């Protein structure tokens, strides 16, 4: 196979993968929908289905509880809820899927953030009997905050409201108005019954008034952009390769996974944060030289000049470099049980680089149900979303999260035990309120 044919095949493969997440309130039927998708698309192995049928019979249920295909933890099965993010991989003739089934409880909002952080589509379920509730608005706001480009509103349990079109239309109109206000670019509403299978994989015979796609049909056909040439090219260096053997006495390569964009042999590049420049003299992919490489390939770049480059540095095209800064303003989703407070010392992990940092300000905390801002809260606790200002010990090269979800995101980590405290998105995602006074640290971390 020629390099051109290989490149075309890999590009085609990239366009046929969809990452999506499910979200919604407790008992809206997320796990049942996922189970129905897997079952009706023939993506369940015989022994898996047999185990679900056995577990269902032991609980006194006549029909198999398809939610058990994703709710694998004992506590989830006992309580009938989803607690952790469950990842499932399946495929149809038209597309491959990576699915994240996320919890609905308010206390597990942070898990929804985890599942949706890499999703290109989010399915938000609503119980047709209850309509849009606070948790529905919360999940819509998180999808908008994480820049998920496609949102599906699945109005579930239509069988319990007599499959009535006015019920669906009212819920769809309310949700669409709210999500559009948040800036969600595309919203598709689908009436379903996950339990009965209506409009999940097969069209419903009970809702002839609906002429749109089923859930699976939409997942198979929704356009997913994998434009590998228009992105800002970024390669976080993970490892410097110096074999220093008789065969390769002068080999010096910079290995890592391309986070965005495309690199070519002969391209002029800049290394950040030093700002030194050079030219790509070679690209190694799986031990073989290639002329071009793109995200998400793991490659080794060779440069014409010997430059002091180490893990955590960022290689970018010359003239297309993000600004380096020690003052990071971002929106963060707090995921730890312990709070994040003004003046707290943390570690900031951005791609392959980890630096010391101080939380200088927490200007506001976002109330997701009505999008109001609570000014200067002083700290963020579990499941809070707020704006922070962080001062780092060393310069960082961050893109705005709106431009790059990969190189515009970071983690805040507790330096004492390595616990992840918050997931951050650089730049302004929501309007901020009044800022708090700057904090001066007197314990040696004042940068």
N, C-alpha and C positions, 0 to 999 in steps of 0.2 A: 504494500500500500504506500503510495507516495505521500510526501508531507502535506501536499495540497489536499489530497483525499482525506488524510487523517484529520486535518484541521476542519474540513467541512463536516466530517462525522462528529467531531467533538462539539462543534457549534450547534449542530442539529440536536445532539443529546442534551445540551444545556437548555434548549428552548422547550424540551418536553418534560421538564421537572417543575412541579408546583409545590411550594411549601405553604401550607395553610394551617390555621388554628381555629378551634371552636371556643366559643365563650357564651356566657348567659347566666341567668339567675339559677339558684338552686331548684332542682326538680323541673327545669324547663325541657329536659330530655336530651342533653348534649351527648352523653355516653350512648344513649339509645340510638340517636341519629348516626353516630360513628359506627356502632355495631350494625345498623341497618345498611349503611354504605358498604361496609366490608362484606356483609353476608350476601346482599343482593348483587354485588359486583363480582361474586365468586372469588373473593380474596381471603376466605377463611379456610384453613386446613381442616380436614375431617376430624382429627383428634382435638383441635381447638373447639370445634362446634360440639363434639361429644362431651367435652369437659364442661362447657357452658350448660348443656342440656342436663347433665348430672347435677351440677350445682343448683340449677333452677328447680329440679324435682326435689332436691333435699330441702329447699325452702318452701315447698308446697305449691309451686307454680306449675301449671300445666304446660304452657308454652315456654320456649327458651327465652330467658332474659338477655337480650342482645347487648345490654349495657355492660354485662360481665366480660365481654370481649376486650374492654379497655380498662374497667375498674379492677385492677389486679391485686391491690393491697387488701389485706384482711379487713382492716378498718373501713375501707371503702365499701366492701361487700356487706359488712355487718350493718353499716349506717345507711347504705344506699346512696352515698354521695361520692363525688370525686374530690380527692385531697391533693394528689400530686399530678404533675403534668405527665400524661401518658403519650408516648410517641408511637406512631404506627406507620408502617411503610407498605404501600400497595400500588398496584399498577393496573391500568386498563390498556386496551389496544391503542389508545390515543395519547396517553400521558402517564408519567410516573408521579407519585405523590409522597410527600412526607407530611404527616398530619400530627398536630399537637392538640390533644384533648385536654383543656384546662379547667380548673375548678370554678365553681360559681359562687362559693361563699365569699362574703366581703373580706373575711380574715385571710383568704388565700388570693387576694387581688394580685399580690406580688408574683404568684405562680402564673397568672395570666400574662403579666409583663414578660416573664421568661419565655413563655410559649409563643407570644406574638412578636418578639423582638426580631426574629428572622423570617417572619411570615410575609408572603406576598398577597395573601388574602385571609380575611377573618370572617368566619361564619358566626354571627351573633343570633342566638335563639331567643325567642319570646314565646311565652305561653299565651295562646290566643285568648284564654279566659281572663288573663291579668293585664295584657297589653304591655306598653313600655313602662318599666319600673325604674327605681333609682339605680339598681345594678346594671340595667340595660344602658342607661346613660353613662354610667361609669366605664363600662367596657367600650362604648363608642368613643368616649374621650381618650381612652388609652390607645385605641387603634389609630386615632388621629394623631396623638402625640408621638407614636412610634412610626408614623408615616407609612402605615399599611395602605397600599394603593387601591385595594379592592375590598369592599365590605358587602357581605351577603346577609340580609335580614331574613332568617328562616322563622316564619310564624308557625309554630308547632302546635300540635294537639287540635288541629282544625276539626277532627272528628268529634271533639267534645263541645263544639259550638255549632254543630250541624252543617259544617262546611259552608258557612254563610259568607258570601263575598263582602258585604258591608263591614263585617268584623275585620277581615283582612285589610280592606282598603283604609279603614280608620287608623289601624296600627301602622301600616306602611307609610301613610302620609305623615303621622306624628314623628316617626323615627327618621324618615328622610329629611324632614325640616330640621331636626336637631343635629343630625350627622353632617348635613350640608353646612350648617352654621359653624361647625368645628373645622371645616375644610376637607372633609373626606371627599376625594375626587370622584369615586364611582360607588353607587349604592344600588344593589339589586335585591328586590323583595320577592320571596317565594313562599307560597302557602303549602305547608306539609303536615303530614302525620307520620312521625318517625316510627311509632308503634305499629301502625297499619301499613306503612310503606308508601303512602301517597306522596307523589312528586319527589321522592328521594332518588331512586334510580329509575323507576318506571312512572310514566304519567298517571295521574289520578283519574279514575272513572267518576269520582264524586265531585270533582271541581272542573266541569267543562267550561266554566266561565273564565278559567285561567288559561292563557295561551302562551305563557313563557316557558323557559327551560326547567327541567328538573334540577335538583341540586347537583347530581353527578354530571349532567350535560353541561351545566354552567362551569363546573370545575374543569371539565375537559376542554372547554373552548374559550375560557376567559384569556385575553391576551396578556402574556407575561413578558415584560421587557427584559431581554438579556443583551442589550446593545453593548458589545464589548469594546467598541472603539470610541464612544463618546464620553465615557467616564474619565475622571481625572486619575491617571495611572499612579498607583501607590504600591510599593513593596516594603513592608516592615521586615527588617533583617532579623532572622531568628538565630542564625548560626554562621560563623565564618569558617570556611573550609580551607585548611592548610595541610595537605597530606605530607608535604616535604619528603617525598619518596624519590628513589632514583628515576622512576617513570615520570613523576610530576614534581620536579624540584622547585619550580617557581609558581605552582598553581595557587591562586588566591581567589576563592569564590565566595559570594555572599548569598546564602540560601534563605528562602522563606516562601510563604504562600502569597501570591499576588492578591492584594485586597481589592483592587479595582483597576480597570483599564487594561491597556496593552503595552508591552515593551518590545522593542525591536533592536536587532544588532545594528550598531552605528548611531543609535540615538544618544543625544547629549542629555545627561542627567545631573541632578543636584542631590547631595547627601545632606540630610537634616538630622540634628540641628546645626551642624558645623557650617553648612552652606558651601562646602567644597564641591567642585564640578569635575566631571570626567565624561567619558564616552563608553557605551557598552561595546566591548570587544567580542563577547560571546555569551550565549545562553545555553545552559545545559538543562535538559528535561528528561528525567528517567535515565540519566547516564548518556544521553545522546544529544549532540548539538542541534539546535533549531534556530531559525532566523527570527521567529516571533513567538511570543507567549502572552497569555491573557488570564484574567481571573476566572476561576479560582485555582489555577494550576500552581503547583509547588515547583519552583525552579531554582537554579543557581545562576546569578549574574556574574560575569567577569568584566572588569573595567580596565581601560587602557592605563590608568594611573594608579600608583600605590597610594591609597588614602587610608587614614586611620578610621576604620569603620568597625563597629561592634554591635552586638545584639541590642535591639531597641532603636537603632538608627532607621531612618526612613529614606528610601530611594525614590525620587520623583523625577518627571521630565523637567529639563531646564526651562524656566519661564512659566511653569505651571505648579509652583510650590505653594502650599498653605503657609500662612504666617505662623511664625514660632512665637510662643508667649509663655509667661509664667503665671499669668492671671487668667484663669479659666472661669467663664460664666456659662452655666448649664442648667438644664432641667434634670432632676434626678428622681428616680423611683426608689424609695427606701425599702429594702428587702430583708433587713435584719431585725431581730427582736430587740436588740439594744438600740437606743436612739442615736441620731447623728446631731451633734450640737455645735454651736458657734465656738471657735477656738480649738476644736478637736484636731488632733494629729492623726493623719491617715496616710495610706499609700494609694497612689493613683496609678492604675494599670491601663495604659493605652496601647493597643495592639501588642507588640512584644516588649514594650518599655514600661518599667515600673519605677516611679519616683516618689520621694517623700513630699507631703503636702499638708497644708493647714486649711481648715474650713474657716474662711475669713468672715463670711456673711451668709445668712439664710434670709434673703429679702422677702420671700413669701411662700405660703403653702397653698396649694390649689384644692378647692372643694369641687370634686368632680361632678356632683349631682347638679350644681347650678353654675359651675365654672367661675365662681367668685374667688377672690384672692384674700387670704388672711395674711396681713402684713407682719413682717418681722416676728415669726413664731418662736424664734430662738432655737428650736430643734425640730427634727422630723422623726416620727416613730414608724413602726412597721406599717406598710401599705401606703404611707404618705407619698404624695408627689409635690415637689416644690422646686424653687429656684435656689441655686447656691452660687457663691463666689469662692473659688479655691485658689490659693497661692502655692505654686509648686517650687521645689528646690532647684529644678533644672528646667530649661526651656522645653516645651512640647510643640510638636507640629500637628495641630488638630484641624481637620476640616469641619465645617458646620454640618450638623447631623442632617440638615435638610438637603445637603449636597451629597453626603455619603454616610449611609447607615453604619458602615464598617469602620471607617477612619474618623467618624465624628462621634463615636461612642467610647465610653470608658467605664471602669469600675473603681469604686472607692472601697478600700480594704482596711480592716483593723490590723495595724502593725503588730499587735500583741499576739494574736492567735490566727491571723490569716482569714478571718471571717469576712465574707463579702457584705458590705454595708449598704451600698447603693449602686444602681446602674444609671449612668449619666449620659445625656445627649447634649453635646456642645452647641452653643448658640441659643437664640431666643425661640422657644416653642410657644409660649403663652405670654401675654402682657404681664409685666411684673408690677408690684405695688411699690410702696416706699421702701427704701433699703435701710437696713440697720447700720449702726455705727461700726466702723472697722475695728477689728480686734487685734491687739498687739500681744503676741505670745512671748512669754519671758522664760521659756524652758529650752531655748536653743533651736527652735524650729521657726524663727521669724525670718521669712525669706523676702 
